[in-house]
Amino acid sequence: MKKITWFCISLMLICLMLTACRENSAPSESDVSVASLSSTEAVPSGSEISEVDSSLSEISSGKAETEKDTTSNLTSDTPHLVWAVGLSPYITAEARGEIKRFLHEKGIECEIEFVDVEGGTAYKKWYEQQKQKNEFPDILAVSPWEYGIYDAVAFIRSELIPLNDYLDTKVGKKLLDSYCDIEWKQLTINEKIYTIPKRMRQRPYDLYIYINDRFKDEFEVSFDGSYESLRKICEESEGQPIIASDSLGTSILCPFLGYSFKNALFYDMNLEMFDDLTAHKRLKELLQEVYSDMQTGRFVSWASSDILSENVMAYISFNQPDVSFAGYTQYVLSPYRFMVDPGAFGVCKSSSKQELAFRVLSTCFSDPEIASLIGYGEVSVEEWNKETEIIKSGAMDRIAGFFPEILNAEVEQLYRTQSVVNSLIGKMITSRDTISGIGIVNPNYIDILEGYSADLEDNSEIYDKINQQLKEWTKNQND
């Protein structure tokens, strides 16, 4: 009888122990993501440069990860921060672990839950769901948007707190000094700064034209900024030299007409005002010239720098020179325009831990190692410092920090025009060579070019409105 009793007691103890083990191995509440997001394991790397515009398509940004901080003994009293991460910039799993370790080393004890979010309308929907549940993230990604900077600014004004007061503190001063004045100018919306500057490895700045040193003297004498003057140098030179470009799009070709293109707006660099280039026949004439040269092989698109040789007179690229550019001299074809930029991350105005959230952001982005790890996907202080020098060389021109206040319908109209022009230029080629990547010329392009104007809308009133705002904004900047 005693043996049976002891057996029953032992069996009960074993069951209790197994139950406890199961409870200890079950995921805690902090292991579960705030949002249930379907996505893939792979995180997109840098993409090929096409149009230099702040708009990005709505793309899922990877797998939601909520690793526990193993660098410290967190307790129930440890502050818990939710950091929403979008695609641009995307914080990798490695970087998330390094951020937690780094903050612990700096004496900032908090549990960070990184939550991946999608872009555009999906982001808005997710955020509204968090509002309804009263579960606000503390740090918000600015996120990709359908209508680029216009959607981003609306979201920033609505959901982020201004950081100006924080930037005046000792911690904020260190962050402020870690970036260039022109970067902060780019983030300023009605005298307020809401976000941290964004740096990413493949973000282009100036558009360059690299000239073969054999043609350097002739280029400096004859080139007046136009495509005609460039092709004339080729025509008058022996050996049939060619012009090559590492991509093909509005931002590559418009500088030959004295225009830059950003935020779905054309800007006349000579007149220093916005002007709809699609309303001028010069655009069509330029495309006809470029296409003609593509047919004869004088102009080659989507060419990597490997093509550089004695036969390439000019190479157009956003890339900085490296060893493959030996024998070529760099010139700026179109300077980068520092119009308003959405930035990287900001502090949610509904967060109950705003000061801690800013301290986390400031500490991370004040350190070149962590900042480069977030922006570039790997630690590269040397590259970070190099980018600082590139930005410092940028001009604080008339539209640095300018943001046009226009209606949603007007934004949509500008983006329709952008779509028409991008499509028109893209149709110069049918595909790209599978080995070299070079664009294969479309034999039917002239017919496409002849009919494209039927798809264009009259944007004159929108441009007049924006130029009036620019005039008033410039006056206020100078007062």
C-alpha positions as CSV (number, residue, x, y, z in Angstrom):
1,M,0.0,0.0,0.0
2,K,2.8,2.4,0.9
3,K,4.5,1.6,-2.4
4,I,1.3,2.5,-4.4
5,T,1.0,5.7,-2.4
6,W,4.6,6.8,-3.1
7,F,4.1,5.8,-6.7
8,C,1.1,8.1,-7.0
9,I,2.9,11.0,-5.3
10,S,5.9,10.6,-7.6
11,L,3.7,10.5,-10.6
12,M,1.9,13.7,-9.5
13,L,5.3,15.5,-9.0
14,I,6.5,14.5,-12.4
15,C,3.3,15.9,-14.0
16,L,3.7,19.2,-12.2
17,M,7.4,19.5,-13.3
18,L,6.4,18.8,-16.9
19,T,3.7,21.4,-16.8
20,A,6.1,24.0,-15.4
21,C,8.6,23.2,-18.2
22,R,5.9,23.7,-20.9
23,E,4.9,27.1,-19.3
24,N,8.6,28.2,-19.2
25,S,9.1,27.3,-22.9
26,A,6.0,29.1,-24.1
27,P,6.5,32.4,-25.8
28,S,6.0,35.4,-23.5
29,E,3.9,38.4,-24.5
30,S,7.0,40.3,-25.6
31,D,8.0,37.6,-28.1
32,V,4.9,38.3,-30.2
33,S,5.0,41.0,-32.8
34,V,2.6,43.9,-32.5
35,A,1.5,43.4,-36.1
36,S,0.8,40.1,-37.9
37,L,2.6,40.7,-41.2
38,S,3.0,38.2,-44.0
39,S,6.4,38.6,-45.7
40,T,9.5,36.8,-46.9
41,E,12.8,36.0,-45.2
42,A,14.8,37.9,-47.8
43,V,15.4,41.6,-47.4
44,P,15.9,43.5,-50.7
45,S,19.3,44.9,-51.2
46,G,20.0,48.3,-52.9
47,S,18.1,48.6,-56.1
48,E,19.3,50.0,-59.5
49,I,19.1,53.7,-59.8
50,S,16.3,54.9,-62.1
51,E,14.5,58.1,-61.3
52,V,15.9,60.2,-58.5
53,D,12.7,60.7,-56.7
54,S,11.6,60.4,-53.1
55,S,8.7,58.1,-54.0
56,L,8.9,54.4,-53.5
57,S,6.4,51.7,-54.4
58,E,4.5,49.9,-51.7
59,I,6.8,47.0,-50.8
60,S,6.7,44.6,-47.9
61,S,9.9,45.1,-45.9
62,G,10.8,41.7,-44.6
63,K,10.1,39.4,-41.7
64,A,9.0,40.9,-38.4
65,E,11.6,40.1,-35.8
66,T,11.3,40.6,-32.0
67,E,14.5,39.2,-30.6
68,K,15.0,39.4,-26.9
69,D,17.8,41.5,-25.5
70,T,20.4,39.0,-24.2
71,T,22.9,41.7,-23.1
72,S,21.2,42.5,-19.8
73,N,18.9,41.1,-17.2
74,L,15.6,42.8,-18.2
75,T,12.9,43.0,-15.6
76,S,9.3,43.8,-15.6
77,D,10.2,47.4,-14.8
78,T,12.5,47.7,-17.8
79,P,10.9,50.2,-20.3
80,H,9.6,48.6,-23.5
81,L,10.0,50.5,-26.8
82,V,8.3,49.5,-30.1
83,W,10.3,50.5,-33.1
84,A,8.5,50.3,-36.4
85,V,10.9,49.5,-39.3
86,G,10.1,50.1,-43.0
87,L,12.0,49.3,-46.1
88,S,13.9,52.6,-46.4
89,P,16.1,52.2,-44.4
90,Y,15.6,48.6,-43.4
91,I,17.2,47.4,-40.1
92,T,18.6,43.9,-40.5
93,A,18.5,41.2,-37.9
94,E,22.3,41.7,-37.3
95,A,21.8,45.5,-36.9
96,R,18.9,45.0,-34.4
97,G,21.1,42.9,-32.2
98,E,24.0,45.4,-32.4
99,I,21.6,48.2,-31.5
100,K,20.5,46.5,-28.3
101,R,24.1,45.6,-27.4
102,F,25.2,49.2,-28.1
103,L,22.4,50.8,-26.0
104,H,23.3,48.5,-23.1
105,E,26.9,49.6,-23.3
106,K,25.8,53.2,-23.2
107,G,23.8,52.5,-20.1
108,I,20.4,52.8,-21.8
109,E,18.4,49.9,-20.4
110,C,15.2,49.2,-22.4
111,E,13.7,46.3,-24.2
112,I,13.3,47.1,-27.9
113,E,10.7,45.3,-30.1
114,F,11.4,45.9,-33.8
115,V,8.3,45.5,-35.9
116,D,8.4,45.4,-39.7
117,V,5.8,47.4,-41.4
118,E,4.7,47.7,-45.0
119,G,4.6,50.9,-47.0
120,G,1.9,53.2,-48.2
121,T,-1.8,52.4,-47.5
122,A,-0.8,49.2,-45.7
123,Y,1.2,51.3,-43.2
124,K,-1.7,53.6,-42.6
125,K,-4.1,50.7,-42.1
126,W,-1.7,49.0,-39.6
127,Y,-1.1,52.3,-37.7
128,E,-4.9,52.9,-37.5
129,Q,-5.3,49.4,-36.0
130,Q,-2.7,50.2,-33.4
131,K,-4.5,53.4,-32.5
132,Q,-7.8,51.5,-32.0
133,K,-6.0,49.1,-29.7
134,N,-4.2,52.0,-27.9
135,E,-0.9,50.2,-28.7
136,F,1.2,53.0,-30.2
137,P,4.7,52.4,-31.5
138,D,7.3,54.7,-29.9
139,I,9.6,55.1,-33.0
140,L,8.0,55.4,-36.4
141,A,9.5,54.7,-39.8
142,V,8.7,57.4,-42.3
143,S,8.0,54.5,-44.8
144,P,7.7,54.3,-48.6
145,W,4.6,56.1,-49.9
146,E,2.6,56.0,-53.2
147,Y,3.0,59.7,-53.7
148,G,6.4,60.1,-52.2
149,I,7.3,63.2,-50.2
150,Y,3.7,64.5,-50.4
151,D,2.2,61.5,-48.5
152,A,5.2,61.4,-46.2
153,V,4.9,65.0,-45.1
154,A,1.2,64.6,-44.4
155,F,2.0,61.5,-42.2
156,I,4.9,63.3,-40.5
157,R,2.9,66.3,-39.5
158,S,0.0,64.2,-38.3
159,E,1.8,61.5,-36.3
160,L,5.3,62.6,-35.3
161,I,6.4,65.1,-32.7
162,P,8.8,68.0,-33.5
163,L,12.3,67.3,-32.3
164,N,13.5,70.9,-32.1
165,D,13.4,71.1,-28.3
166,Y,15.2,67.7,-27.9
167,L,17.9,68.8,-30.4
168,D,18.6,71.7,-28.1
169,T,19.6,69.4,-25.2
170,K,23.1,68.0,-24.6
171,V,22.1,64.6,-26.1
172,G,20.4,66.3,-29.0
173,K,23.4,68.6,-29.7
174,K,25.6,65.5,-30.3
175,L,23.1,64.2,-32.9
176,L,22.8,67.7,-34.4
177,D,26.6,67.9,-34.9
178,S,26.7,64.4,-36.5
179,Y,25.0,65.6,-39.6
180,C,25.4,68.5,-42.1
181,D,23.4,71.7,-41.9
182,I,22.0,71.1,-45.3
183,E,20.7,67.7,-44.2
184,W,18.7,69.3,-41.3
185,K,17.6,72.0,-43.7
186,Q,16.2,69.3,-45.9
187,L,14.1,67.9,-43.0
188,T,12.7,71.2,-41.9
189,I,9.0,71.6,-42.4
190,N,7.6,75.0,-41.4
191,E,10.6,75.6,-39.1
192,K,10.1,72.2,-37.4
193,I,12.3,69.1,-37.6
194,Y,10.4,65.8,-37.1
195,T,12.8,63.1,-38.3
196,I,16.4,61.9,-38.3
197,P,18.4,62.4,-41.5
198,K,18.5,59.4,-43.8
199,R,21.6,58.1,-45.4
200,M,21.6,55.0,-47.6
201,R,24.5,53.5,-49.6
202,Q,22.9,53.7,-53.1
203,R,21.3,57.1,-52.6
204,P,22.5,59.3,-55.4
205,Y,23.6,62.9,-55.1
206,D,25.1,64.8,-58.1
207,L,24.8,63.5,-61.6
208,Y,28.2,63.3,-63.1
209,I,29.6,63.1,-66.7
210,Y,33.0,61.4,-66.9
211,I,35.0,62.6,-69.9
212,N,37.8,60.5,-71.5
213,D,41.0,62.5,-70.9
214,R,41.7,62.3,-74.7
215,F,38.7,64.6,-75.2
216,K,39.1,66.7,-72.0
217,D,40.4,69.8,-73.7
218,E,37.8,69.8,-76.5
219,F,35.0,69.1,-74.0
220,E,35.9,72.1,-71.8
221,V,35.9,74.3,-74.9
222,S,32.9,73.0,-76.7
223,F,30.4,71.6,-74.2
224,D,27.7,74.1,-73.3
225,G,25.5,71.7,-71.3
226,S,23.4,70.5,-74.2
227,Y,23.3,67.1,-75.7
228,E,23.9,68.6,-79.2
229,S,27.3,69.9,-78.1
230,L,28.2,66.6,-76.7
231,R,27.3,64.6,-79.8
232,K,29.0,67.2,-82.0
233,I,32.3,66.3,-80.2
234,C,31.7,62.7,-81.1
235,E,30.9,63.6,-84.7
236,E,34.1,65.6,-85.2
237,S,36.4,63.1,-83.5
238,E,38.2,60.2,-85.2
239,G,37.4,56.6,-84.2
240,Q,33.7,57.1,-83.8
241,P,33.6,57.6,-80.0
242,I,30.4,56.9,-78.1
243,I,28.4,58.3,-75.2
244,A,27.3,55.8,-72.5
245,S,25.0,56.0,-69.5
246,D,24.7,53.6,-66.5
247,S,20.9,54.0,-66.6
248,L,18.1,55.6,-68.6
249,G,15.5,58.0,-67.3
250,T,14.2,61.5,-66.8
251,S,16.9,62.4,-64.3
252,I,19.6,61.3,-66.8
253,L,18.4,63.1,-69.8
254,C,16.7,66.3,-68.5
255,P,19.9,68.0,-67.4
256,F,20.9,68.3,-71.1
257,L,17.9,70.7,-71.3
258,G,19.0,72.6,-68.1
259,Y,16.4,70.9,-65.9
260,S,16.5,68.7,-62.8
261,F,13.6,66.4,-61.8
262,K,12.6,65.5,-58.3
263,N,9.3,64.9,-56.4
264,A,7.5,64.7,-59.7
265,L,8.5,68.3,-60.5
266,F,10.7,69.7,-63.3
267,Y,13.0,72.6,-62.2
268,D,14.7,75.0,-64.6
269,M,18.2,75.3,-63.2
270,N,18.9,78.4,-65.2
271,L,15.7,80.4,-64.4
272,E,15.6,78.9,-60.9
273,M,11.9,78.2,-61.1
274,F,9.7,75.1,-61.6
275,D,8.6,74.6,-65.2
276,D,6.7,71.7,-66.8
277,L,9.2,70.4,-69.3
278,T,6.5,68.3,-71.0
279,A,4.9,71.5,-72.3
280,H,8.0,72.2,-74.4
281,K,8.8,70.6,-77.7
282,R,12.5,70.6,-76.7
283,L,11.9,67.4,-74.7
284,K,10.6,65.5,-77.8
285,E,13.5,66.8,-79.8
286,L,16.0,65.6,-77.3
287,L,14.4,62.2,-77.2
288,Q,14.5,62.0,-80.9
289,E,18.3,62.8,-80.9
290,V,19.1,60.3,-78.2
291,Y,17.1,57.6,-79.9
292,S,18.7,58.3,-83.2
293,D,22.1,57.9,-81.6
294,M,21.0,54.7,-79.9
295,Q,20.1,53.2,-83.3
296,T,23.6,54.0,-84.7
297,G,25.3,52.8,-81.5
298,R,26.6,56.3,-80.6
299,F,24.6,56.3,-77.4
300,V,24.5,53.2,-75.1
301,S,22.2,52.9,-72.1
302,W,22.4,50.7,-69.0
303,A,26.2,50.3,-69.5
304,S,28.3,49.5,-66.4
305,S,31.7,51.2,-65.9
306,D,33.3,48.0,-67.4
307,I,32.5,49.5,-70.8
308,L,34.9,52.3,-70.3
309,S,37.7,52.2,-72.9
310,E,39.4,54.4,-75.4
311,N,36.2,54.4,-77.5
312,V,33.9,55.9,-74.8
313,M,34.1,59.6,-74.9
314,A,31.6,60.4,-72.2
315,Y,30.0,58.3,-69.4
316,I,27.0,59.5,-67.4
317,S,26.5,58.2,-63.9
318,F,25.5,59.0,-60.4
319,N,28.4,56.9,-59.1
320,Q,31.5,58.3,-57.5
321,P,34.7,57.5,-59.4
322,D,36.6,54.3,-58.5
323,V,39.5,52.5,-60.1
324,S,37.4,51.6,-63.2
325,F,37.2,55.4,-64.0
326,A,40.9,55.7,-64.5
327,G,41.7,57.9,-67.5
328,Y,38.4,59.9,-67.1
329,T,37.8,63.4,-65.5
330,Q,34.7,63.9,-63.5
331,Y,32.3,66.9,-64.1
332,V,29.0,67.7,-62.5
333,L,26.2,67.4,-65.1
334,S,23.4,68.2,-62.6
335,P,23.8,69.1,-58.9
336,Y,21.6,67.3,-56.3
337,R,18.6,69.4,-55.2
338,F,18.1,69.3,-51.4
339,M,14.3,69.8,-51.4
340,V,12.4,68.5,-48.4
341,D,13.3,64.9,-47.6
342,P,11.2,62.6,-45.3
343,G,14.2,61.4,-43.3
344,A,14.5,58.0,-41.6
345,F,12.7,57.7,-38.3
346,G,10.8,59.9,-35.8
347,V,9.1,59.8,-32.4
348,C,5.4,59.0,-32.3
349,K,3.4,61.9,-30.8
350,S,1.2,59.3,-29.0
351,S,4.1,57.5,-27.4
352,S,4.2,57.5,-23.6
353,K,8.0,57.3,-23.7
354,Q,8.9,60.1,-26.1
355,E,12.0,61.2,-24.2
356,L,13.4,57.7,-24.1
357,A,12.6,57.1,-27.8
358,F,14.4,60.3,-28.8
359,R,17.4,59.3,-26.6
360,V,17.6,55.9,-28.3
361,L,17.4,57.4,-31.8
362,S,19.9,60.1,-30.9
363,T,22.4,57.7,-29.3
364,C,22.2,55.3,-32.3
365,F,22.4,57.9,-35.1
366,S,25.1,59.9,-33.3
367,D,27.5,57.0,-33.6
368,P,28.9,56.4,-37.1
369,E,29.3,52.7,-36.6
370,I,25.6,52.1,-35.7
371,A,24.3,54.8,-38.1
372,S,26.2,53.2,-41.0
373,L,25.1,49.8,-40.0
374,I,21.5,50.9,-40.2
375,G,21.9,52.9,-43.4
376,Y,24.3,50.7,-45.3
377,G,23.6,47.3,-43.9
378,E,27.1,47.0,-42.6
379,V,29.5,49.0,-40.4
380,S,31.5,51.4,-42.6
381,V,32.7,54.5,-40.8
382,E,35.1,55.4,-43.7
383,E,32.1,55.4,-46.2
384,W,30.0,57.3,-43.7
385,N,32.7,60.0,-43.4
386,K,33.1,60.1,-47.2
387,E,29.3,60.7,-47.6
388,T,29.5,63.5,-45.1
389,E,32.1,65.2,-47.2
390,I,29.9,64.7,-50.4
391,I,26.9,66.3,-48.6
392,K,29.0,69.2,-47.3
393,S,30.0,70.0,-50.8
394,G,26.3,70.3,-51.8
395,A,24.9,73.8,-52.6
396,M,22.4,75.4,-50.3
397,D,20.5,76.6,-53.3
398,R,17.2,78.4,-53.6
399,I,15.0,75.3,-53.2
400,A,17.0,73.6,-50.4
401,G,14.3,72.6,-47.9
402,F,11.4,73.9,-50.0
403,F,8.1,71.9,-49.9
404,P,5.1,72.9,-52.1
405,E,1.7,72.9,-50.5
406,I,-0.7,71.5,-53.2
407,L,-3.9,69.6,-53.2
408,N,-4.1,65.8,-53.4
409,A,-5.7,66.0,-56.8
410,E,-2.8,68.1,-58.0
411,V,-0.2,65.7,-56.6
412,E,-2.0,62.8,-58.4
413,Q,-1.9,64.8,-61.6
414,L,1.8,65.5,-61.3
415,Y,2.5,61.8,-60.7
416,R,0.4,60.9,-63.8
417,T,2.6,63.2,-65.8
418,Q,5.7,61.6,-64.3
419,S,4.4,58.1,-65.2
420,V,3.9,59.2,-68.8
421,V,7.4,60.6,-69.2
422,N,9.1,57.7,-67.4
423,S,7.2,55.2,-69.6
424,L,8.1,57.2,-72.7
425,I,11.8,57.2,-72.0
426,G,11.7,53.6,-70.8
427,K,10.2,52.5,-74.1
428,M,13.4,53.5,-76.0
429,I,14.5,50.0,-75.3
430,T,12.6,46.7,-75.4
431,S,14.8,44.9,-73.0
432,R,18.4,44.6,-71.7
433,D,21.1,42.2,-73.0
434,T,21.2,39.2,-70.6
435,I,25.0,39.3,-70.5
436,S,26.1,42.9,-70.8
437,G,22.9,44.5,-69.4
438,I,23.0,47.1,-72.2
439,G,19.6,48.3,-73.5
440,I,18.3,46.8,-76.7
441,V,16.8,49.5,-78.9
442,N,13.1,49.5,-79.7
443,P,12.6,49.7,-83.5
444,N,9.1,51.1,-83.1
445,Y,10.0,54.0,-80.8
446,I,9.3,56.9,-83.2
447,D,5.6,55.9,-83.4
448,I,5.4,55.8,-79.6
449,L,7.1,59.2,-79.4
450,E,4.7,60.8,-81.9
451,G,1.6,59.9,-79.9
452,Y,2.7,60.4,-76.3
453,S,1.5,64.1,-76.0
454,A,-2.1,62.8,-76.1
455,D,-1.6,61.4,-72.6
456,L,-0.3,64.6,-71.1
457,E,-2.4,67.0,-69.0
458,D,-2.0,70.8,-68.6
459,N,0.0,71.4,-65.4
460,S,0.5,75.1,-65.9
461,E,-1.8,76.2,-63.0
462,I,-0.1,73.8,-60.6
463,Y,3.3,75.1,-61.6
464,D,2.2,78.7,-61.3
465,K,0.9,78.0,-57.8
466,I,4.1,76.3,-56.8
467,N,6.3,79.1,-58.2
468,Q,4.3,81.7,-56.2
469,Q,4.8,79.7,-53.1
470,L,8.6,79.4,-53.9
471,K,8.7,83.2,-54.3
472,E,7.1,83.8,-50.9
473,W,9.1,81.1,-49.2
474,T,12.4,82.5,-50.6
475,K,11.5,86.0,-49.4
476,N,10.8,84.7,-45.9
477,Q,14.1,82.8,-45.9
478,N,16.0,85.9,-46.7
479,D,14.1,88.2,-44.1
